[in-house]
Amino acid sequence: MGHEVDEYLGRLPTDQREALESLRRTIRSVVPGVEETIRTRVPAFRYKDRPLVSIGAGKRHLSLFIMYGGVLKTHQDELGGLDTSNTVIRFTPDKPIPTPLVRRLVKARVGEIDDSRSGT
């Protein structure tokens, strides 16, 4: 399925492609073996058969979609200065989301999925 993500990224301008490929590498480093697919026309990552995060490109910004749960709300103190809404962080190639923050957010989302599967 990763080939669909490669095709999506391959159609983007160089700066957007490089920024999203970096984000993709970070996500994959946090969750080795994460499933990659295209959902709602953007690259999506699934963990334990559940939506984890998605990434996408628009005309004026890139996005990291945190999907569900309260991750953005519980990490709002760390998101100061970033353009966010309920489930998305918007950014530009020249001002990417800091990698350590991406790692924390993805780990928190993994924790939400693990907790929901264990009934806690």
N, CA, C and O atoms as a printed pandas DataFrame, in Angstrom:
     atom_number atom_name residue_name chain_id  residue_number  x_coord  y_coord  z_coord
0              1         N          MET        A               1    0.807   -1.207    0.000
1              2        CA          MET        A               1    0.000    0.000    0.000
2              3         C          MET        A               1    0.850    1.272    0.000
3              4         O          MET        A               1    0.383    2.328   -0.428
4              5         N          GLY        A               2    2.083    1.180    0.472
5              6        CA          GLY        A               2    2.941    2.351    0.535
6              7         C          GLY        A               2    3.192    2.975   -0.820
7              8         O          GLY        A               2    3.533    4.155   -0.901
8              9         N          HIS        A               3    3.027    2.192   -1.907
9             10        CA          HIS        A               3    3.243    2.752   -3.238
10            11         C          HIS        A               3    2.237    3.854   -3.552
11            12         O          HIS        A               3    2.569    4.799   -4.268
12            13         N          GLU        A               4    1.007    3.753   -3.029
13            14        CA          GLU        A               4    0.017    4.815   -3.221
14            15         C          GLU        A               4    0.485    6.104   -2.550
15            16         O          GLU        A               4    0.288    7.198   -3.079
16            17         N          VAL        A               5    1.103    5.964   -1.386
17            18        CA          VAL        A               5    1.632    7.126   -0.678
18            19         C          VAL        A               5    2.801    7.708   -1.472
19            20         O          VAL        A               5    2.922    8.927   -1.592
20            21         N          ASP        A               6    3.659    6.846   -2.011
21            22        CA          ASP        A               6    4.765    7.315   -2.848
22            23         C          ASP        A               6    4.238    8.106   -4.041
23            24         O          ASP        A               6    4.782    9.156   -4.381
24            25         N          GLU        A               7    3.186    7.608   -4.673
25            26        CA          GLU        A               7    2.595    8.298   -5.823
26            27         C          GLU        A               7    2.033    9.662   -5.418
27            28         O          GLU        A               7    2.225   10.650   -6.127
28            29         N          TYR        A               8    1.340    9.715   -4.280
29            30        CA          TYR        A               8    0.788   10.979   -3.784
30            31         C          TYR        A               8    1.922   11.986   -3.584
31            32         O          TYR        A               8    1.858   13.113   -4.074
32            33         N          LEU        A               9    2.947   11.569   -2.867
33            34        CA          LEU        A               9    4.060   12.467   -2.576
34            35         C          LEU        A               9    4.798   12.865   -3.854
35            36         O          LEU        A               9    5.275   13.993   -3.969
36            37         N          GLY        A              10    4.890   11.955   -4.801
37            38        CA          GLY        A              10    5.592   12.228   -6.047
38            39         C          GLY        A              10    4.947   13.302   -6.899
39            40         O          GLY        A              10    5.608   13.889   -7.756
40            41         N          ARG        A              11    3.677   13.570   -6.681
41            42        CA          ARG        A              11    2.967   14.603   -7.443
42            43         C          ARG        A              11    3.116   16.001   -6.842
43            44         O          ARG        A              11    2.664   16.980   -7.436
44            45         N          LEU        A              12    3.737   16.100   -5.688
45            46        CA          LEU        A              12    3.832   17.387   -4.990
46            47         C          LEU        A              12    5.063   18.180   -5.426
47            48         O          LEU        A              12    6.038   17.610   -5.916
48            49         N          PRO        A              13    5.006   19.510   -5.241
49            50        CA          PRO        A              13    6.212   20.311   -5.451
50            51         C          PRO        A              13    7.314   19.828   -4.496
51            52         O          PRO        A              13    7.025   19.286   -3.430
52            53         N          THR        A              14    8.550   20.026   -4.882
53            54        CA          THR        A              14    9.695   19.497   -4.135
54            55         C          THR        A              14    9.665   19.866   -2.659
55            56         O          THR        A              14    9.877   18.999   -1.811
56            57         N          ASP        A              15    9.409   21.126   -2.329
57            58        CA          ASP        A              15    9.460   21.540   -0.918
58            59         C          ASP        A              15    8.385   20.842   -0.086
59            60         O          ASP        A              15    8.646   20.427    1.043
60            61         N          GLN        A              16    7.169   20.710   -0.647
61            62        CA          GLN        A              16    6.102   20.016    0.074
62            63         C          GLN        A              16    6.413   18.529    0.205
63            64         O          GLN        A              16    6.232   17.936    1.269
64            65         N          ARG        A              17    6.888   17.933   -0.897
65            66        CA          ARG        A              17    7.220   16.503   -0.878
66            67         C          ARG        A              17    8.282   16.201    0.170
67            68         O          ARG        A              17    8.139   15.255    0.945
68            69         N          GLU        A              18    9.347   16.998    0.199
69            70        CA          GLU        A              18   10.418   16.752    1.161
70            71         C          GLU        A              18    9.932   16.900    2.594
71            72         O          GLU        A              18   10.316   16.115    3.462
72            73         N          ALA        A              19    9.086   17.901    2.855
73            74        CA          ALA        A              19    8.566   18.102    4.212
74            75         C          ALA        A              19    7.684   16.932    4.643
75            76         O          ALA        A              19    7.782   16.469    5.779
76            77         N          LEU        A              20    6.823   16.452    3.742
77            78        CA          LEU        A              20    5.950   15.335    4.096
78            79         C          LEU        A              20    6.707   14.015    4.156
79            80         O          LEU        A              20    6.365   13.144    4.956
80            81         N          GLU        A              21    7.728   13.854    3.324
81            82        CA          GLU        A              21    8.548   12.647    3.429
82            83         C          GLU        A              21    9.284   12.603    4.764
83            84         O          GLU        A              21    9.438   11.532    5.351
84            85         N          SER        A              22    9.735   13.745    5.241
85            86        CA          SER        A              22   10.380   13.808    6.555
86            87         C          SER        A              22    9.385   13.426    7.650
87            88         O          SER        A              22    9.716   12.664    8.558
88            89         N          LEU        A              23    8.186   13.950    7.561
89            90        CA          LEU        A              23    7.144   13.626    8.528
90            91         C          LEU        A              23    6.815   12.130    8.467
91            92         O          LEU        A              23    6.638   11.488    9.502
92            93         N          ARG        A              24    6.734   11.589    7.269
93            94        CA          ARG        A              24    6.480   10.164    7.081
94            95         C          ARG        A              24    7.573    9.319    7.742
95            96         O          ARG        A              24    7.275    8.338    8.423
96            97         N          ARG        A              25    8.825    9.697    7.542
97            98        CA          ARG        A              25    9.933    8.955    8.159
98            99         C          ARG        A              25    9.833    8.995    9.679
99           100         O          ARG        A              25   10.088    7.993   10.346
100          101         N          THR        A              26    9.468   10.137   10.220
101          102        CA          THR        A              26    9.331   10.255   11.673
102          103         C          THR        A              26    8.226    9.339   12.185
103          104         O          THR        A              26    8.420    8.627   13.170
104          105         N          ILE        A              27    7.082    9.350   11.533
105          106        CA          ILE        A              27    5.968    8.501   11.939
106          107         C          ILE        A              27    6.389    7.031   11.888
107          108         O          ILE        A              27    6.125    6.272   12.820
108          109         N          ARG        A              28    7.035    6.641   10.808
109          110        CA          ARG        A              28    7.466    5.250   10.648
110          111         C          ARG        A              28    8.540    4.866   11.660
111          112         O          ARG        A              28    8.634    3.701   12.045
112          113         N          SER        A              29    9.352    5.828   12.096
113          114        CA          SER        A              29   10.373    5.512   13.102
114          115         C          SER        A              29    9.747    5.296   14.476
115          116         O          SER        A              29   10.265    4.522   15.281
116          117         N          VAL        A              30    8.643    5.973   14.742
117          118        CA          VAL        A              30    7.948    5.810   16.025
118          119         C          VAL        A              30    7.150    4.512   16.036
119          120         O          VAL        A              30    7.060    3.845   17.067
120          121         N          VAL        A              31    6.572    4.155   14.897
121          122        CA          VAL        A              31    5.712    2.974   14.798
122          123         C          VAL        A              31    6.212    2.108   13.630
123          124         O          VAL        A              31    5.625    2.128   12.549
124          125         N          PRO        A              32    7.288    1.355   13.848
125          126        CA          PRO        A              32    7.786    0.490   12.769
126          127         C          PRO        A              32    6.687   -0.474   12.311
127          128         O          PRO        A              32    5.962   -1.042   13.127
128          129         N          GLY        A              33    6.581   -0.643   11.011
129          130        CA          GLY        A              33    5.572   -1.549   10.478
130          131         C          GLY        A              33    4.182   -0.956   10.376
131          132         O          GLY        A              33    3.230   -1.669   10.059
132          133         N          VAL        A              34    4.043    0.352   10.642
133          134        CA          VAL        A              34    2.743    0.996   10.531
134          135         C          VAL        A              34    2.209    0.800    9.108
135          136         O          VAL        A              34    2.967    0.849    8.139
136          137         N          GLU        A              35    0.911    0.580    8.996
137          138        CA          GLU        A              35    0.286    0.401    7.689
138          139         C          GLU        A              35    0.087    1.769    7.035
139          140         O          GLU        A              35   -0.421    2.697    7.664
140          141         N          GLU        A              36    0.489    1.883    5.777
141          142        CA          GLU        A              36    0.307    3.121    5.024
142          143         C          GLU        A              36   -0.716    2.891    3.917
143          144         O          GLU        A              36   -0.693    1.863    3.240
144          145         N          THR        A              37   -1.606    3.850    3.743
145          146        CA          THR        A              37   -2.631    3.748    2.712
146          147         C          THR        A              37   -3.064    5.163    2.331
147          148         O          THR        A              37   -2.529    6.145    2.846
148          149         N          ILE        A              38   -4.014    5.254    1.446
149          150        CA          ILE        A              38   -4.633    6.536    1.109
150          151         C          ILE        A              38   -6.070    6.473    1.606
151          152         O          ILE        A              38   -6.817    5.558    1.261
152          153         N          ARG        A              39   -6.445    7.440    2.409
153          154        CA          ARG        A              39   -7.818    7.568    2.912
154          155         C          ARG        A              39   -8.226    9.022    2.734
155          156         O          ARG        A              39   -7.450    9.937    3.013
156          157         N          THR        A              40   -9.418    9.219    2.281
157          158        CA          THR        A              40   -9.940   10.546    1.992
158          159         C          THR        A              40   -8.923   11.372    1.205
159          160         O          THR        A              40   -8.716   12.556    1.471
160          161         N          ARG        A              41   -8.299   10.717    0.236
161          162        CA          ARG        A              41   -7.372   11.307   -0.738
162          163         C          ARG        A              41   -6.047   11.786   -0.168
163          164         O          ARG        A              41   -5.331   12.525   -0.843
164          165         N          VAL        A              42   -5.695   11.392    1.051
165          166        CA          VAL        A              42   -4.399   11.760    1.634
166          167         C          VAL        A              42   -3.737   10.532    2.257
167          168         O          VAL        A              42   -4.415    9.562    2.595
168          169         N          PRO        A              43   -2.416   10.576    2.407
169          170        CA          PRO        A              43   -1.728    9.465    3.071
170          171         C          PRO        A              43   -2.214    9.287    4.507
171          172         O          PRO        A              43   -2.294   10.240    5.283
172          173         N          ALA        A              44   -2.532    8.050    4.830
173          174        CA          ALA        A              44   -3.024    7.730    6.168
174          175         C          ALA        A              44   -2.192    6.578    6.729
175          176         O          ALA        A              44   -1.723    5.708    5.996
176          177         N          PHE        A              45   -2.028    6.602    8.028
177          178        CA          PHE        A              45   -1.260    5.580    8.739
178          179         C          PHE        A              45   -2.193    4.903    9.723
179          180         O          PHE        A              45   -2.907    5.559   10.482
180          181         N          ARG        A              46   -2.173    3.560    9.696
181          182        CA          ARG        A              46   -3.028    2.782   10.585
182          183         C          ARG        A              46   -2.145    1.953   11.514
183          184         O          ARG        A              46   -1.102    1.430   11.122
184          185         N          TYR        A              47   -2.601    1.858   12.752
185          186        CA          TYR        A              47   -1.902    1.093   13.784
186          187         C          TYR        A              47   -2.913    0.150   14.407
187          188         O          TYR        A              47   -3.973    0.578   14.863
188          189         N          LYS        A              48   -2.583   -1.140   14.428
189          190        CA          LYS        A              48   -3.489   -2.155   14.967
190          191         C          LYS        A              48   -4.879   -2.023   14.348
191          192         O          LYS        A              48   -5.901   -2.120   15.028
192          193         N          ASP        A              49   -4.879   -1.799   13.032
193          194        CA          ASP        A              49   -6.097   -1.694   12.241
194          195         C          ASP        A              49   -6.986   -0.510   12.637
195          196         O          ASP        A              49   -8.190   -0.521   12.382
196          197         N          ARG        A              50   -6.394    0.498   13.252
197          198        CA          ARG        A              50   -7.126    1.714   13.651
198          199         C          ARG        A              50   -6.437    2.936   13.053
199          200         O          ARG        A              50   -5.219    2.916   12.875
200          201         N          PRO        A              51   -7.179    3.999   12.737
201          202        CA          PRO        A              51   -6.555    5.220   12.219
202          203         C          PRO        A              51   -5.597    5.822   13.246
203          204         O          PRO        A              51   -5.962    6.036   14.402
204          205         N          LEU        A              52   -4.384    6.088   12.814
205          206        CA          LEU        A              52   -3.368    6.677   13.686
206          207         C          LEU        A              52   -3.252    8.171   13.395
207          208         O          LEU        A              52   -3.693    8.998   14.193
208          209         N          VAL        A              53   -2.667    8.511   12.267
209          210        CA          VAL        A              53   -2.534    9.889   11.813
210          211         C          VAL        A              53   -2.588    9.892   10.291
211          212         O          VAL        A              53   -2.449    8.851    9.649
212          213         N          SER        A              54   -2.793   11.080    9.724
213          214        CA          SER        A              54   -2.725   11.282    8.279
214          215         C          SER        A              54   -1.893   12.520    8.012
215          216         O          SER        A              54   -1.705   13.361    8.891
216          217         N          ILE        A              55   -1.393   12.625    6.781
217          218        CA          ILE        A              55   -0.651   13.802    6.358
218          219         C          ILE        A              55   -1.223   14.260    5.025
219          220         O          ILE        A              55   -1.783   13.458    4.278
220          221         N          GLY        A              56   -1.084   15.541    4.725
221          222        CA          GLY        A              56   -1.611   16.013    3.455
222          223         C          GLY        A              56   -1.048   17.358    3.061
223          224         O          GLY        A              56   -0.441   18.069    3.862
224          225         N          ALA        A              57   -1.271   17.684    1.798
225          226        CA          ALA        A              57   -0.800   18.954    1.249
226          227         C          ALA        A              57   -1.968   19.731    0.671
227          228         O          ALA        A              57   -2.792   19.186   -0.063
228          229         N          GLY        A              58   -2.027   21.003    1.009
229          230        CA          GLY        A              58   -2.983   21.922    0.421
230          231         C          GLY        A              58   -2.221   22.974   -0.363
231          232         O          GLY        A              58   -0.996   22.907   -0.468
232          233         N          LYS        A              59   -2.927   23.931   -0.906
233          234        CA          LYS        A              59   -2.263   24.973   -1.693
234          235         C          LYS        A              59   -1.357   25.853   -0.847
235          236         O          LYS        A              59   -0.287   26.262   -1.299
236          237         N          ARG        A              60   -1.776   26.146    0.377
237          238        CA          ARG        A              60   -1.031   27.098    1.211
238          239         C          ARG        A              60   -0.373   26.484    2.434
239          240         O          ARG        A              60    0.372   27.162    3.141
240          241         N          HIS        A              61   -0.639   25.209    2.693
241          242        CA          HIS        A              61   -0.073   24.597    3.895
242          243         C          HIS        A              61   -0.030   23.079    3.765
243          244         O          HIS        A              61   -0.620   22.499    2.854
244          245         N          LEU        A              62    0.671   22.464    4.681
245          246        CA          LEU        A              62    0.696   21.014    4.852
246          247         C          LEU        A              62   -0.045   20.711    6.139
247          248         O          LEU        A              62   -0.242   21.599    6.969
248          249         N          SER        A              63   -0.458   19.463    6.311
249          250        CA          SER        A              63   -1.231   19.114    7.500
250          251         C          SER        A              63   -0.775   17.792    8.098
251          252         O          SER        A              63   -0.394   16.860    7.390
252          253         N          LEU        A              64   -0.825   17.743    9.419
253          254        CA          LEU        A              64   -0.721   16.505   10.179
254          255         C          LEU        A              64   -2.054   16.355   10.892
255          256         O          LEU        A              64   -2.391   17.139   11.779
256          257         N          PHE        A              65   -2.805   15.338   10.492
257          258        CA          PHE        A              65   -4.114   15.070   11.092
258          259         C          PHE        A              65   -3.928   14.034   12.190
259          260         O          PHE        A              65   -3.396   12.951   11.946
260          261         N          ILE        A              66   -4.368   14.367   13.401
261          262        CA          ILE        A              66   -4.210   13.464   14.536
262          263         C          ILE        A              66   -5.403   12.523   14.651
263          264         O          ILE        A              66   -5.420   11.651   15.520
264          265         N          MET        A              67   -6.363   12.681   13.818
265          266        CA          MET        A              67   -7.498   11.788   13.654
266          267         C          MET        A              67   -8.530   11.898   14.772
267          268         O          MET        A              67   -9.468   12.689   14.669
268          269         N          TYR        A              68   -8.374   11.138   15.808
269          270        CA          TYR        A              68   -9.391   11.066   16.858
270          271         C          TYR        A              68   -8.732   11.259   18.210
271          272         O          TYR        A              68   -7.515   11.410   18.314
272          273         N          GLY        A              69   -9.552   11.251   19.230
273          274        CA          GLY        A              69   -9.014   11.298   20.581
274          275         C          GLY        A              69   -8.661   12.713   21.019
275          276         O          GLY        A              69   -8.980   13.696   20.350
276          277         N          GLY        A              70   -8.004   12.779   22.147
277          278        CA          GLY        A              70   -7.707   14.065   22.762
278          279         C          GLY        A              70   -6.255   14.465   22.733
279          280         O          GLY        A              70   -5.832   15.288   23.545
280          281         N          VAL        A              71   -5.467   13.906   21.816
281          282        CA          VAL        A              71   -4.028   14.168   21.807
282          283         C          VAL        A              71   -3.715   15.655   21.676
283          284         O          VAL        A              71   -2.890   16.179   22.424
284          285         N          LEU        A              72   -4.356   16.332   20.745
285          286        CA          LEU        A              72   -4.048   17.753   20.580
286          287         C          LEU        A              72   -4.458   18.557   21.808
287          288         O          LEU        A              72   -3.778   19.504   22.202
288          289         N          LYS        A              73   -5.561   18.171   22.396
289          290        CA          LYS        A              73   -6.021   18.879   23.589
290          291         C          LYS        A              73   -5.057   18.652   24.760
291          292         O          LYS        A              73   -4.730   19.593   25.483
292          293         N          THR        A              74   -4.611   17.428   24.946
293          294        CA          THR        A              74   -3.725   17.134   26.077
294          295         C          THR        A              74   -2.313   17.684   25.854
295          296         O          THR        A              74   -1.549   17.815   26.810
296          297         N          HIS        A              75   -1.959   18.003   24.622
297          298        CA          HIS        A              75   -0.634   18.550   24.321
298          299         C          HIS        A              75   -0.696   20.015   23.892
299          300         O          HIS        A              75    0.258   20.528   23.307
300          301         N          GLN        A              76   -1.800   20.687   24.176
301          302        CA          GLN        A              76   -1.977   22.052   23.688
302          303         C          GLN        A              76   -0.900   23.006   24.176
303          304         O          GLN        A              76   -0.582   23.965   23.473
304          305         N          ASP        A              77   -0.328   22.782   25.352
305          306        CA          ASP        A              77    0.738   23.659   25.838
306          307         C          ASP        A              77    1.981   23.584   24.957
307          308         O          ASP        A              77    2.741   24.549   24.870
308          309         N          GLU        A              78    2.190   22.449   24.308
309          310        CA          GLU        A              78    3.348   22.267   23.436
310          311         C          GLU        A              78    3.102   22.787   22.023
311          312         O          GLU        A              78    4.036   22.880   21.227
312          313         N          LEU        A              79    1.864   23.125   21.706
313          314        CA          LEU        A              79    1.490   23.513   20.350
314          315         C          LEU        A              79    1.458   25.016   20.141
315          316         O          LEU        A              79    1.078   25.483   19.067
316          317         N          GLY        A              80    1.851   25.779   21.150
317          318        CA          GLY        A              80    1.836   27.232   21.047
318          319         C          GLY        A              80    2.550   27.707   19.800
319          320         O          GLY        A              80    3.651   27.251   19.491
320          321         N          GLY        A              81    1.923   28.620   19.090
321          322        CA          GLY        A              81    2.526   29.168   17.889
322          323         C          GLY        A              81    2.246   28.364   16.626
323          324         O          GLY        A              81    2.526   28.836   15.524
324          325         N          LEU        A              82    1.697   27.158   16.764
325          326        CA          LEU        A              82    1.351   26.360   15.593
326          327         C          LEU        A              82   -0.121   26.588   15.239
327          328         O          LEU        A              82   -0.944   26.849   16.117
328          329         N          ASP        A              83   -0.436   26.488   13.977
329          330        CA          ASP        A              83   -1.808   26.654   13.486
330          331         C          ASP        A              83   -2.542   25.328   13.673
331          332         O          ASP        A              83   -2.298   24.368   12.942
332          333         N          THR        A              84   -3.433   25.281   14.645
333          334        CA          THR        A              84   -4.143   24.038   14.954
334          335         C          THR        A              84   -5.649   24.252   14.982
335          336         O          THR        A              84   -6.142   25.368   15.142
336          337         N          SER        A              85   -6.351   23.159   14.822
337          338        CA          SER        A              85   -7.782   23.122   15.094
338          339         C          SER        A              85   -8.041   21.812   15.809
339          340         O          SER        A              85   -7.105   21.215   16.341
340          341         N          ASN        A              86   -9.237   21.361   15.839
341          342        CA          ASN        A              86   -9.624   20.213   16.651
342          343         C          ASN        A              86   -8.753   18.974   16.450
343          344         O          ASN        A              86   -8.365   18.335   17.427
344          345         N          THR        A              87   -8.437   18.621   15.193
345          346        CA          THR        A              87   -7.700   17.382   14.929
346          347         C          THR        A              87   -6.542   17.566   13.954
347          348         O          THR        A              87   -6.027   16.575   13.436
348          349         N          VAL        A              88   -6.115   18.793   13.688
349          350        CA          VAL        A              88   -5.091   19.015   12.667
350          351         C          VAL        A              88   -4.095   20.090   13.099
351          352         O          VAL        A              88   -4.433   21.049   13.793
352          353         N          ILE        A              89   -2.859   19.887   12.659
353          354        CA          ILE        A              89   -1.826   20.910   12.774
354          355         C          ILE        A              89   -1.438   21.282   11.352
355          356         O          ILE        A              89   -1.051   20.417   10.565
356          357         N          ARG        A              90   -1.539   22.567   11.017
357          358        CA          ARG        A              90   -1.159   23.043    9.703
358          359         C          ARG        A              90    0.215   23.707    9.799
359          360         O          ARG        A              90    0.521   24.387   10.778
360          361         N          PHE        A              91    1.033   23.502    8.772
361          362        CA          PHE        A              91    2.384   24.056    8.773
362          363         C          PHE        A              91    2.855   24.248    7.340
363          364         O          PHE        A              91    2.182   23.833    6.397
364          365         N          THR        A              92    3.998   24.870    7.182
365          366        CA          THR        A              92    4.569   25.087    5.855
366          367         C          THR        A              92    5.919   24.381    5.779
367          368         O          THR        A              92    6.527   24.088    6.808
368          369         N          PRO        A              93    6.385   24.109    4.572
369          370        CA          PRO        A              93    7.672   23.423    4.443
370          371         C          PRO        A              93    8.828   24.158    5.116
371          372         O          PRO        A              93    9.759   23.527    5.617
372          373         N          ASP        A              94    8.770   25.484    5.128
373          374        CA          ASP        A              94    9.864   26.239    5.744
374          375         C          ASP        A              94    9.721   26.375    7.259
375          376         O          ASP        A              94   10.643   26.843    7.927
376          377         N          LYS        A              95    8.576   25.972    7.803
377          378        CA          LYS        A              95    8.359   25.981    9.249
378          379         C          LYS        A              95    7.680   24.687    9.672
379          380         O          LYS        A              95    6.516   24.697   10.072
380          381         N          PRO        A              96    8.408   23.566    9.586
381          382        CA          PRO        A              96    7.805   22.263    9.912
382          383         C          PRO        A              96    7.528   22.114   11.405
383          384         O          PRO        A              96    8.051   22.865   12.229
384          385         N          ILE        A              97    6.708   21.144   11.728
385          386        CA          ILE        A              97    6.458   20.795   13.127
386          387         C          ILE        A              97    7.757   20.184   13.658
387          388         O          ILE        A              97    8.329   19.312   13.004
388          389         N          PRO        A              98    8.231   20.615   14.814
389          390        CA          PRO        A              98    9.468   20.034   15.358
390          391         C          PRO        A              98    9.357   18.507   15.503
391          392         O          PRO        A              98    8.360   17.995   16.014
392          393         N          THR        A              99   10.372   17.807   15.056
393          394        CA          THR        A              99   10.379   16.340   15.077
394          395         C          THR        A              99   10.114   15.765   16.468
395          396         O          THR        A              99    9.333   14.821   16.584
396          397         N          PRO        A             100   10.736   16.298   17.538
397          398        CA          PRO        A             100   10.435   15.738   18.863
398          399         C          PRO        A             100    8.948   15.850   19.225
399          400         O          PRO        A             100    8.400   14.966   19.882
400          401         N          LEU        A             101    8.303   16.935   18.797
401          402        CA          LEU        A             101    6.877   17.096   19.065
402          403         C          LEU        A             101    6.066   16.066   18.261
403          404         O          LEU        A             101    5.128   15.470   18.789
404          405         N          VAL        A             102    6.421   15.860   17.002
405          406        CA          VAL        A             102    5.731   14.849   16.191
406          407         C          VAL        A             102    5.853   13.493   16.867
407          408         O          VAL        A             102    4.872   12.755   16.957
408          409         N          ARG        A             103    7.040   13.158   17.341
409          410        CA          ARG        A             103    7.248   11.872   18.016
410          411         C          ARG        A             103    6.318   11.740   19.236
411          412         O          ARG        A             103    5.683   10.704   19.430
412          413         N          ARG        A             104    6.249   12.793   20.047
413          414        CA          ARG        A             104    5.390   12.746   21.242
414          415         C          ARG        A             104    3.917   12.586   20.861
415          416         O          ARG        A             104    3.190   11.814   21.486
416          417         N          LEU        A             105    3.484   13.311   19.842
417          418        CA          LEU        A             105    2.079   13.238   19.435
418          419         C          LEU        A             105    1.732   11.851   18.888
419          420         O          LEU        A             105    0.679   11.304   19.217
420          421         N          VAL        A             106    2.603   11.283   18.059
421          422        CA          VAL        A             106    2.339    9.959   17.506
422          423         C          VAL        A             106    2.355    8.911   18.620
423          424         O          VAL        A             106    1.506    8.020   18.640
424          425         N          LYS        A             107    3.312    9.009   19.546
425          426        CA          LYS        A             107    3.349    8.073   20.679
426          427         C          LYS        A             107    2.078    8.201   21.520
427          428         O          LYS        A             107    1.541    7.197   21.988
428          429         N          ALA        A             108    1.602    9.410   21.712
429          430        CA          ALA        A             108    0.377    9.605   22.485
430          431         C          ALA        A             108   -0.818    8.984   21.768
431          432         O          ALA        A             108   -1.689    8.387   22.400
432          433         N          ARG        A             109   -0.853    9.128   20.448
433          434        CA          ARG        A             109   -1.945    8.524   19.679
434          435         C          ARG        A             109   -1.872    6.998   19.749
435          436         O          ARG        A             109   -2.904    6.338   19.872
436          437         N          VAL        A             110   -0.671    6.432   19.672
437          438        CA          VAL        A             110   -0.495    4.985   19.849
438          439         C          VAL        A             110   -1.030    4.575   21.221
439          440         O          VAL        A             110   -1.723    3.565   21.345
440          441         N          GLY        A             111   -0.707    5.359   22.245
441          442        CA          GLY        A             111   -1.195    5.074   23.592
442          443         C          GLY        A             111   -2.707    5.083   23.673
443          444         O          GLY        A             111   -3.297    4.236   24.344
444          445         N          GLU        A             112   -3.346    6.036   22.994
445          446        CA          GLU        A             112   -4.811    6.068   22.976
446          447         C          GLU        A             112   -5.375    4.787   22.368
447          448         O          GLU        A             112   -6.321    4.201   22.895
448          449         N          ILE        A             113   -4.790    4.365   21.264
449          450        CA          ILE        A             113   -5.276    3.151   20.601
450          451         C          ILE        A             113   -5.051    1.932   21.490
451          452         O          ILE        A             113   -5.949    1.104   21.647
452          453         N          ASP        A             114   -3.858    1.818   22.072
453          454        CA          ASP        A             114   -3.582    0.692   22.964
454          455         C          ASP        A             114   -4.526    0.684   24.154
455          456         O          ASP        A             114   -5.037   -0.371   24.532
456          457         N          ASP        A             115   -4.765    1.849   24.748
457          458        CA          ASP        A             115   -5.662    1.939   25.902
458          459         C          ASP        A             115   -7.085    1.551   25.526
459          460         O          ASP        A             115   -7.768    0.875   26.295
460          461         N          SER        A             116   -7.534    1.973   24.347
461          462        CA          SER        A             116   -8.914    1.665   23.942
462          463         C          SER        A             116   -9.071    0.163   23.653
463          464         O          SER        A             116  -10.146   -0.403   23.849
464          465         N          ARG        A             117   -8.010   -0.458   23.196
465          466        CA          ARG        A             117   -8.075   -1.896   22.901
466          467         C          ARG        A             117   -8.006   -2.732   24.170
467          468         O          ARG        A             117   -8.502   -3.858   24.205
468          469         N          SER        A             118   -7.393   -2.182   25.208
469          470        CA          SER        A             118   -7.271   -2.945   26.454
470          471         C          SER        A             118   -8.428   -2.654   27.403
471          472         O          SER        A             118   -8.551   -3.275   28.458
472          473         N          GLY        A             119   -9.281   -1.694   27.011
473          474        CA          GLY        A             119  -10.449   -1.393   27.834
474          475         C          GLY        A             119  -10.186   -0.424   28.959
475          476         O          GLY        A             119  -11.026   -0.275   29.846
476          477         N          THR        A             120   -9.015    0.258   28.951
477          478        CA          THR        A             120   -8.731    1.227   30.013
478          479         C          THR        A             120   -9.168    2.599   29.633
479          480         O          THR        A             120   -9.004    3.538   30.413
